[in-house]
Amino acid sequence: MDDYYTNGRRRVFDFLIGFFGPGLIGYVLYALYMLLLSPSYPSYASNQFQVWAFIVAAILYLIVMIVPFKLGRRYIAVGAIAAVVVPLLIFGACLLVLAGLSLTNSLQ
């Protein structure tokens, strides 16, 4: 199963693909949508199209994440999970700092 990961570079590269890949793909798809489809659709159809496009993209993303995981390139999936968890941890740390600041200010 670890035949693909002969050195650390491949692990890091796959992790970075999983971490930054979904965001980059989302930006590229949104840019293509804005350039190609946005001027030709009225507002209601555009909103409806955006919702369906997001649902289809989310399903395709999940399928794309499962395939490398099954093929042994699990660091792509680990990077994708980290892309969700790390911002939540940073947000939680900021909340703790702000709560601590407000607690120390109220005690003075």
C-alpha positions as CSV (number, residue, x, y, z in Angstrom):
1,M,0.0,0.0,0.0
2,D,2.9,2.4,0.6
3,D,4.6,1.6,-2.7
4,Y,3.7,5.0,-4.0
5,Y,5.3,6.9,-1.1
6,T,9.0,6.1,-1.6
7,N,10.1,9.5,-0.1
8,G,8.7,12.3,2.0
9,R,8.3,14.7,-1.0
10,R,5.4,12.6,-2.4
11,R,3.7,12.6,1.0
12,V,4.0,16.4,1.4
13,F,2.9,17.0,-2.2
14,D,-0.2,14.8,-1.8
15,F,-1.0,16.5,1.5
16,L,-0.7,19.9,-0.2
17,I,-3.0,18.8,-3.0
18,G,-5.6,17.7,-0.5
19,F,-5.2,20.9,1.6
20,F,-5.2,23.5,-1.2
21,G,-6.7,21.6,-4.1
22,P,-10.4,22.0,-3.2
23,G,-10.1,25.8,-2.7
24,L,-8.2,26.2,-6.0
25,I,-10.6,24.1,-7.9
26,G,-13.5,26.1,-6.4
27,Y,-11.9,29.4,-7.4
28,V,-11.2,28.2,-10.9
29,L,-14.8,26.9,-11.4
30,Y,-16.3,30.1,-10.0
31,A,-14.1,32.2,-12.3
32,L,-15.2,30.1,-15.3
33,Y,-18.8,30.4,-14.2
34,M,-18.6,34.2,-13.9
35,L,-16.8,34.5,-17.2
36,L,-18.9,32.2,-19.3
37,L,-22.4,31.8,-17.8
38,S,-23.1,34.7,-15.5
39,P,-23.8,37.3,-18.2
40,S,-26.2,35.1,-20.1
41,Y,-28.5,34.0,-17.3
42,P,-31.1,36.0,-15.5
43,S,-30.8,36.4,-11.7
44,Y,-33.2,33.6,-10.7
45,A,-31.9,31.0,-13.1
46,S,-28.4,32.0,-12.1
47,N,-29.1,31.4,-8.4
48,Q,-30.8,28.1,-9.1
49,F,-27.9,27.1,-11.3
50,Q,-25.4,28.0,-8.5
51,V,-27.2,25.8,-6.0
52,W,-27.3,22.8,-8.3
53,A,-23.7,23.4,-9.4
54,F,-22.6,23.5,-5.8
55,I,-24.4,20.2,-5.0
56,V,-22.9,18.4,-8.0
57,A,-19.5,19.8,-7.2
58,A,-19.7,18.6,-3.6
59,I,-20.7,15.1,-4.7
60,L,-18.0,15.0,-7.3
61,Y,-15.5,16.3,-4.7
62,L,-16.4,13.5,-2.3
63,I,-16.0,10.9,-5.0
64,V,-12.7,12.3,-6.1
65,M,-11.5,12.2,-2.4
66,I,-12.5,8.6,-2.0
67,V,-10.7,7.3,-5.1
68,P,-7.1,8.4,-4.1
69,F,-7.8,7.1,-0.6
70,K,-8.7,3.7,-1.9
71,L,-5.7,3.7,-4.3
72,G,-3.3,4.2,-1.4
73,R,-2.7,7.9,-1.8
74,R,-4.2,8.6,1.6
75,Y,-2.3,11.8,2.2
76,I,-4.6,13.6,-0.2
77,A,-7.6,12.7,2.0
78,V,-5.6,13.6,5.1
79,G,-4.9,17.0,3.6
80,A,-8.5,17.5,2.7
81,I,-9.5,16.7,6.3
82,A,-6.9,19.0,7.6
83,A,-8.2,21.8,5.4
84,V,-11.5,21.6,7.3
85,V,-10.1,21.0,10.8
86,V,-7.3,23.6,10.9
87,P,-9.5,26.7,10.3
88,L,-11.9,25.4,13.0
89,L,-9.0,25.1,15.4
90,I,-7.8,28.6,14.6
91,F,-11.3,30.0,15.0
92,G,-11.6,28.2,18.4
93,A,-8.2,29.5,19.5
94,C,-9.3,33.1,18.6
95,L,-12.5,32.7,20.5
96,L,-10.6,31.5,23.6
97,V,-8.2,34.5,23.4
98,L,-11.1,36.9,23.0
99,A,-13.0,35.3,25.8
100,G,-9.9,35.5,28.0
101,L,-9.3,39.1,27.1
102,S,-12.9,40.0,28.0
103,L,-12.6,38.0,31.3
104,T,-9.4,39.8,32.3
105,N,-10.9,43.2,31.5
106,S,-14.0,42.5,33.6
107,L,-11.9,41.5,36.6
108,Q,-10.0,44.8,36.8
